[in-house]
Amino acid sequence: MDYLALLATVVPIALIVALLCATTVCIIAICRAHRGDIVAVLRALPGLVAALLRRKP
């Protein structure tokens, strides 16, 4: 097996594993957070999205 084929196999698998790990961390953080914190974050999201869209070049 040459290095290019190995790289083409390992990179997608590594990205999938990284996505699963990040998802797990986020779900655990949401489960451990207080309800008021989650509500505050969700209320702040529209303002954050609007700010990021205004800043887009």
VENLINRA-V262896 format. One line per field, one symbol per residue. ss: DSSP state (2 for helix, 1 for strand, 0 for the rest). phi: phi as a letter, one per 40 degrees, with the letter a starting at -180 (. if undefined). burial: I if it has 24 or more other ideal C-beta (glycine too) atoms within 12 Angstrom, else O. A space follows every 10 residues. Layout:
# VENLINRA-V262896
ss->???
phi->???
burial->???
This chain:
# VENLINRA-V262896
ss->0022222222 2222222222 2222222222 2200222222 2222222222 2222200
phi->.ccccccccc cccccccccc cccccccccc ccccdccccc ccccddcccc ccccccc
burial->OOOOOOOOOO OOOOOOOOOO OOOOOOOOOO OOOOOOOOOO OOOOOOOOOO OOOOOOO
